[in-house]
Amino acid sequence: MHLRRFVLGLSATSIAVAFACSSEPAADDIGTGDAGAGSDAAPAPTPTTNPPDATPPSPVVPPAVTFSYRPSWKGVKSVAVVGAFGLTTDWKQPLVTLVDDGTGTFTGSAPTLANGHYTYLFQVLGDDAAGAAKAATFPRFALDPTEAAFVACPTTAPTFSDQAANPCSELTVPRGAKPVMFHVRGVVRAHGAPIADYLVEIERDEKTSHHSFADRTTTLADGTFDLLVAQGTYRLEVLHPTFYTKTDVQRATPETYAAVRRSVSSPFLVDMDRQLNAAEVSYDGYAAMTPRGSATLPTTFTFAAPPMGAEVHAAIYPPRTTVADPVWVAPSGTETSDVFDGGFNTKHGDGGVVPDASYLWGTESAYPAPKAGGVSWTAQSMVYPVKW
């Protein structure tokens, strides 16, 4: 609100008179007339000064908080910020919807936020790799890859899990210096040759929390990829090009693909630019995999020998169309068979097999990290159905 400046008790005319009466005598009058030295005449009045009115300081308004997300994949239609901001709409409605600035970077400023700490995620829709039917609406929640700070998501967050501490990004207001970003680079190969169009996801994977999506890209013609993230611990998932368009059940003939469904890296620290050792995604062992369809207990799972230097084991996944966390895993080794007695042995399994329920099974091959340093890769085969 603008304050009108005014002078107390004086009109414009009286101000002029006051300044006229307070003027000093002319130089040729000094020492002459009735007002000379020793005169009893009253001294000239002291000029009246009226200090300007004090203007109260303007309230300090914190700057708007700007969010920015640059997805490294094609087909994003919208990006919104959801989180815990002390509002009745927390996690239900976006705090702000970001707008593409024309370069593929989505930005937007939030309403003024008081100093403090806030938990948030990006809600992203769209991915061309999801196929024509789902490309515009393919959903995911993403951590802010430009933000190093994170906390466990609250129970009201859409990614909260009572089985794993999924992380959310943490915003601090006022914001400090812009975080330093680092490159994570690598190459994907099939039978030793670079391969294009594989999907590469980068996930935050701290010891205190579950792995969680931050960004993704697609390998180029030379098999390479390049992702930018703030400091932290991450892992990579290299996914078959059909990963978003088909379920594991729909990939009913894995032998026609001669490839794994995904390959997952071990966690690695990013505090500088990282060049990772190659991920191998070919798999020629499907012909050796049995059983397929019905089985009896105990069941012997057979599969191909692991690649040189790798270890392999069988795994059973719950009755779903897409692989989830395994309910049973065999010990890793170099043998080409594992025996299952019907009982589950992971925290994701409850008891044992349910008759006539259709489970999925496959192999997981662990490739050790190179001696010079780097990450180890675990290649997960495509799967076959099995029921007892």
C-alpha positions in Angstrom: 0.0 0.0 0.0 1.4 3.5 -0.9 1.6 6.0 1.9 0.8 9.6 1.1 3.5 12.0 2.3 2.2 15.1 4.1 3.4 17.9 6.4 1.7 18.2 9.7 0.0 21.5 10.6 1.3 23.6 7.7 -0.4 24.6 4.5 1.5 25.3 1.4 1.1 29.1 2.0 2.2 29.0 5.7 5.3 27.0 4.6 6.3 29.7 2.2 5.7 32.4 4.8 7.7 30.5 7.4 10.7 30.3 5.1 10.3 34.0 4.1 10.3 35.1 7.7 13.3 33.0 8.6 15.5 34.5 5.9 18.8 36.2 7.0 19.2 40.1 6.7 20.8 41.5 3.6 24.6 42.2 3.8 24.2 46.0 3.6 21.9 46.0 6.7 24.4 44.3 9.0 25.5 46.7 11.9 22.9 49.4 11.0 19.4 50.3 12.0 17.4 49.4 15.1 18.5 45.8 15.1 22.3 46.6 15.3 24.7 45.3 17.9 23.6 45.9 21.5 20.0 46.4 20.4 17.2 45.1 22.6 15.4 43.9 19.5 14.4 40.2 19.4 16.8 38.0 17.4 15.7 36.6 14.1 13.7 33.4 14.5 15.5 30.1 13.8 14.3 28.5 10.6 11.7 25.8 11.1 12.6 22.4 9.7 10.0 19.6 9.3 11.7 16.1 8.9 10.0 13.9 6.3 7.6 11.3 7.7 9.2 7.9 8.3 8.1 5.3 5.8 7.7 1.9 7.3 9.9 -0.8 5.7 8.2 -3.0 3.1 7.5 -6.5 4.3 10.1 -9.0 3.1 8.5 -11.3 0.6 10.5 -14.5 0.0 11.3 -15.1 -3.7 9.1 -17.7 -5.5 10.6 -21.2 -5.6 11.3 -22.4 -9.1 11.2 -26.1 -9.9 12.8 -27.5 -13.0 12.8 -31.0 -14.6 14.4 -32.0 -17.9 13.3 -35.6 -18.7 15.9 -37.4 -20.9 13.3 -39.3 -22.8 10.9 -38.4 -25.6 7.1 -38.0 -25.3 6.6 -36.2 -22.0 3.2 -34.5 -22.0 3.1 -33.0 -18.5 5.2 -32.5 -15.3 3.7 -31.5 -12.0 5.1 -31.0 -8.5 3.3 -32.9 -5.8 4.4 -33.1 -2.1 4.0 -32.0 1.5 3.8 -28.2 1.6 1.5 -27.7 4.6 -1.6 -27.5 2.4 -4.9 -29.4 2.6 -4.2 -30.5 -1.0 -0.8 -32.1 -0.2 -0.2 -35.1 -2.4 -3.7 -34.8 -3.8 -3.3 -31.9 -6.2 -0.1 -30.4 -7.8 1.5 -27.5 -6.0 2.5 -26.2 -9.5 2.3 -27.6 -13.0 5.5 -27.1 -15.0 5.6 -25.8 -18.5 8.0 -26.8 -21.3 10.2 -23.8 -22.1 10.7 -25.0 -25.6 13.9 -26.9 -25.0 12.4 -29.9 -23.3 12.9 -28.5 -19.8 9.8 -28.2 -17.7 9.9 -25.2 -15.3 7.5 -23.4 -13.0 7.4 -21.2 -9.9 5.5 -22.2 -6.8 3.5 -20.0 -4.5 5.6 -18.4 -1.8 6.9 -20.9 0.6 8.0 -20.1 4.1 11.5 -21.1 5.2 11.7 -24.7 6.0 12.0 -28.2 4.5 9.5 -29.8 2.1 9.1 -33.3 0.6 8.2 -33.6 -3.0 8.2 -35.7 -6.3 7.6 -35.0 -9.9 4.5 -36.5 -11.4 5.3 -37.2 -15.1 3.0 -38.3 -17.9 4.0 -39.5 -21.3 6.7 -41.7 -22.8 7.0 -42.6 -26.5 8.6 -45.9 -25.6 5.2 -47.0 -24.1 3.7 -47.5 -27.5 1.0 -45.5 -29.3 -1.8 -46.7 -27.0 -0.1 -45.6 -23.8 2.4 -43.0 -24.9 0.5 -39.9 -23.9 -0.6 -41.2 -20.5 2.2 -43.4 -19.3 2.6 -42.4 -15.6 5.6 -42.3 -13.3 6.7 -40.5 -10.2 10.3 -39.2 -10.3 12.8 -37.9 -7.8 14.4 -34.6 -8.7 17.7 -35.6 -10.3 19.1 -32.1 -9.6 18.6 -32.4 -5.8 21.0 -34.3 -3.6 18.9 -34.2 -0.5 16.2 -36.8 0.1 14.1 -38.2 2.9 11.8 -41.2 3.4 8.4 -40.5 1.8 5.6 -40.0 4.3 2.7 -42.4 4.5 0.5 -40.0 2.5 2.9 -40.0 -0.5 1.8 -42.1 -3.6 5.0 -44.0 -3.6 5.0 -44.9 0.1 5.5 -48.6 0.9 5.4 -50.3 4.3 7.8 -52.9 2.9 10.5 -50.5 1.7 11.5 -46.9 2.6 11.0 -45.2 -0.8 12.7 -41.9 -1.0 11.3 -38.4 -1.8 13.3 -35.3 -2.8 13.7 -32.7 -0.1 13.5 -29.0 -0.8 15.1 -26.5 1.6 13.8 -22.9 1.6 15.7 -20.6 1.2 17.6 -22.5 -1.5 21.4 -22.5 -1.4 23.8 -22.6 -4.3 22.8 -24.5 -7.5 23.8 -28.1 -7.1 26.7 -29.5 -9.1 25.6 -32.1 -11.7 27.6 -35.1 -12.9 27.5 -37.3 -16.0 26.8 -41.0 -15.7 27.8 -42.6 -19.0 27.9 -46.1 -20.3 27.3 -48.4 -23.2 24.9 -51.4 -23.8 26.0 -54.3 -25.9 24.5 -57.5 -27.4 26.9 -60.3 -28.2 29.7 -57.7 -27.7 28.4 -55.2 -30.2 26.8 -51.9 -29.3 23.0 -51.9 -29.6 20.5 -49.0 -29.9 17.0 -48.4 -28.5 17.5 -50.0 -25.1 15.9 -48.2 -22.2 18.2 -47.0 -19.4 16.7 -45.9 -16.1 18.8 -44.3 -13.4 17.5 -44.8 -9.8 18.5 -43.3 -6.5 19.7 -46.2 -4.4 20.9 -45.1 -1.0 21.6 -47.7 1.8 18.9 -46.2 3.9 16.2 -46.3 1.3 14.7 -48.4 -1.6 15.7 -47.7 -5.2 13.6 -45.1 -6.9 13.3 -43.6 -10.4 15.0 -40.3 -11.2 15.4 -40.2 -15.0 15.7 -42.4 -18.1 17.1 -42.3 -21.6 17.5 -44.5 -24.7 20.7 -45.9 -26.1 22.0 -44.3 -29.3 23.1 -46.0 -32.5 26.5 -46.7 -30.9 24.9 -48.1 -27.8 25.9 -45.2 -25.5 23.9 -43.3 -23.0 24.5 -40.2 -20.9 22.5 -39.0 -17.8 23.0 -36.0 -15.5 22.4 -36.3 -11.7 23.3 -34.6 -8.5 25.6 -36.2 -6.0 24.3 -39.4 -4.5 24.3 -43.2 -4.7 22.5 -44.6 -7.8 21.9 -47.8 -9.8 21.0 -48.4 -13.4 18.4 -50.6 -15.0 18.9 -51.5 -18.7 15.6 -52.6 -20.1 14.6 -54.5 -23.2 12.9 -52.1 -25.8 9.6 -53.8 -25.2 9.7 -53.4 -21.5 6.9 -50.7 -21.4 4.8 -52.1 -24.3 4.5 -55.8 -23.3 4.0 -57.7 -20.1 6.2 -60.6 -19.2 3.4 -63.0 -20.1 3.0 -61.3 -23.5 6.6 -62.1 -24.3 5.6 -65.7 -24.5 8.4 -66.9 -26.6 11.6 -65.5 -25.0 13.8 -67.6 -27.4 12.8 -65.3 -30.3 14.3 -62.3 -28.5 17.7 -63.9 -27.5 18.0 -61.2 -24.9 17.4 -60.6 -21.2 14.4 -58.7 -19.9 16.6 -56.3 -17.9 20.1 -55.9 -16.5 20.6 -54.2 -13.2 23.9 -52.6 -12.0 25.2 -52.7 -8.4 24.9 -49.4 -6.6 27.6 -46.8 -7.3 28.5 -43.4 -5.8 28.3 -40.3 -8.0 30.5 -37.5 -6.8 32.2 -37.0 -10.1 31.6 -37.9 -13.7 31.3 -41.7 -14.1 32.0 -43.9 -17.1 30.6 -47.4 -16.4 31.7 -50.7 -17.8 29.4 -52.1 -20.5 26.1 -54.0 -19.9 25.7 -57.2 -21.9 22.0 -57.9 -22.8 22.2 -60.9 -25.1 21.0 -64.3 -23.8 21.2 -67.6 -25.7 20.2 -70.0 -23.0 16.4 -70.2 -23.4 16.4 -73.6 -25.2 17.8 -75.2 -22.0 15.2 -73.8 -19.7 12.6 -76.2 -18.2 9.9 -76.7 -17.0 7.3 -74.8 -19.0 3.7 -75.0 -17.9 2.8 -77.7 -15.4 5.2 -79.1 -12.8 5.3 -81.4 -9.8 7.1 -81.0 -6.5 9.9 -81.1 -5.9 10.8 -79.4 -9.1 14.1 -79.3 -10.8 14.7 -76.1 -12.8 17.3 -76.5 -15.5 19.0 -73.8 -17.5 22.2 -73.0 -19.5 25.6 -72.6 -18.0 26.4 -69.1 -17.0 28.9 -67.0 -19.1 32.5 -67.2 -18.1 33.1 -65.6 -14.7 29.4 -65.3 -13.9 27.2 -67.1 -11.5 23.5 -68.0 -12.1 20.5 -69.1 -10.1 16.8 -69.8 -10.7 14.1 -67.5 -9.3 10.3 -67.8 -9.0 8.0 -64.7 -9.2 4.4 -64.3 -7.9 1.3 -65.0 -10.1 1.2 -61.7 -12.1 1.4 -60.7 -15.7 4.6 -58.8 -15.0 7.6 -59.9 -12.8 7.7 -58.6 -9.3 10.1 -59.2 -6.5 10.9 -63.0 -6.3 9.2 -65.3 -3.8 12.0 -67.8 -4.0 15.6 -67.7 -5.2 18.2 -70.4 -5.3 21.8 -70.0 -4.2 24.0 -68.5 -6.9 26.7 -70.7 -8.5 27.9 -72.3 -11.7 25.6 -75.3 -11.7 22.9 -75.6 -14.4 20.0 -76.7 -12.2 18.2 -75.8 -8.9 15.7 -77.8 -6.9 12.5 -76.2 -5.5 10.6 -78.0 -2.7 7.5 -75.8 -2.8 8.4 -73.4 0.1 9.2 -69.7 -0.5 12.3 -68.2 1.0 12.1 -64.4 0.6 10.2 -61.7 2.5 8.0 -61.3 -0.6 6.7 -64.9 -0.3 4.1 -66.2 2.1 4.4 -69.9 2.9 4.6 -71.8 -0.4 3.0 -72.4 -3.7 -0.8 -72.2 -4.2 -2.1 -75.1 -6.4 -3.1 -74.1 -9.9 -1.8 -70.6 -9.5 0.4 -69.6 -12.5 3.8 -68.4 -11.3 6.7 -67.1 -13.5 10.2 -68.4 -13.3 13.5 -67.4 -14.9 17.3 -67.0 -14.2 19.4 -64.3 -12.8 23.1 -64.2 -13.9 25.5 -62.0 -12.0 28.5 -60.6 -14.0 31.3 -59.5 -11.6 32.7 -56.0 -11.8 36.0 -55.7 -13.7 39.2 -55.8 -11.6 40.0 -52.2 -12.6 36.8 -51.1 -10.8 33.3 -50.5 -12.0 29.9 -52.0 -11.4 28.7 -55.6 -11.5 25.6 -56.4 -13.6 22.8 -58.9 -12.8 21.1 -60.0 -16.0 17.5 -61.2 -15.5 16.2 -63.5 -18.2 12.7 -63.4 -19.7 10.4 -65.8 -17.9 8.2 -68.9 -18.5 5.0 -69.7 -16.6 4.8 -72.6 -14.2 2.1 -74.0 -12.0 1.8 -76.9 -9.6 
